[in-house]
Amino acid sequence: MLIERTHYFAKPGRAEAVLATRRRACAVRLSIGLRSGRVFVRAEGSTGRVPDVTWECDFPDKASHAADLAARAASPAFEAVRKEMGTNIDAFDRVVVVEDDAPLTSGIRPVELHGLPIVPREVKFMSDGRELAGYLYLPPGGGPFPCLIRNHGSGIQQGTLDVSRPEGAALLMSWGIASFLPHRRGYGNSPGPGWREEASAPFGTPEYDEQVSTRLDRESSDVLAALDCVAAMPEIRADHIGVMGSSFGGTNTLLAASKTDRFTCAIDFAGAAMNWDNTPKLRELMLAAASRVKMPLFLIQAENDYSIRPTGELAASLAGNGRVVWSKIYPPYGFLPWEGHLFESTAQHIWAPDIRRFLELYL
């Protein structure tokens, strides 16, 4: 990625005029089919040679930057605003920088996905005698790559068309991270009884609590089998594999992370949020699992989820244990609890900076 930055040093008393002219230049850019870019102003208290106004725009490659420069040069309107700017400034600098794509120790790096297909490879793997399906996404390049196992919730039912969840995979690919979405037993393209077949008692009853706890604990074996599968792949860095998931997938993330020390980190979005208030056995199972998790853990929910007790109570149970535990309740997302519950899959633009920071530290 290339970034062009232009710095404007105003004549005395002309800083506001420089800012107004730069804003008009952005409007002209839009009128001739270019992106407006971003405008910055000198912060109060800045010292040294700091420009009064800075404009910035990023480009995927040299060719797109050259085309942008050519479009500016060919525009009489842009040339006019450029001349106007010249009457307001003492100095002008144009700097073009290239983002450093050297990977971190874990292998995380910035990746440009423009024009690339976001298509997984279907992978079959064995768990408890069943051949399960999973979907592997790899960033461009030679690898090996760090990887996250992404655990789906209950919505990937057998026969679903929502098979591979490319939206989350693409975000991770843009960070240089591979991902593997295993379909656990009885979901999506994997055989086995559906979870409702094994948790058929009425919701909220002790029988349901017992059944759903047993079922989810069994499913975590599939997550560990997925770990075995990806750790054996030459494209994956076996020492940099994390695990994340939402809803039932968040519960499975916590349960699986409690049964191995091979994950480098774990991220639980809204695990058991729909069940927590009515399932004391499942609560006990998850609290006990959390106490055994050794790797860094991040607990996340939106405030308007069905219940935010899972994040609050799990985090409180781990306070002072000396392990790395992050937790965050984000502001409400959407109108209904269901929309808040889907925070992981639909609000990536909100949580991405926090997750990237966590992964840069711990993946």
Secondary structure, DSSP 4 states (H G I P E B T S, - for coil): -EEEEEEEEEPTT-HHHHHHHHHHHHHHHHHTT----EEEEPPTT--SS--SEEEEEEESSHHHHHHHHHHHHT-HHHHHHHHHHHTTEEEEEEEEEE------TT-------TT-----EEEEEEETTEEEEEEEE--SSS--EEEEEEE--TT-BTT-S--S-HHHHHHHHHTT-EEEEE--TTBTTS-S--HHHHS-SPTTSHHHHHHHHHHHHHHHHHHHHHHHHHHT-TTEEEEEEEEEEETHHHHHHHHHHTT-S--S-EEEESTTTTTGGG-HHHHHHHHHHHHH--S-EEEEEETTSS--HHHHHHHHHHTTSSS-EEEEEEPP-SSSHHHHHTHHHH-HHHHHHHHHHHHHHH-
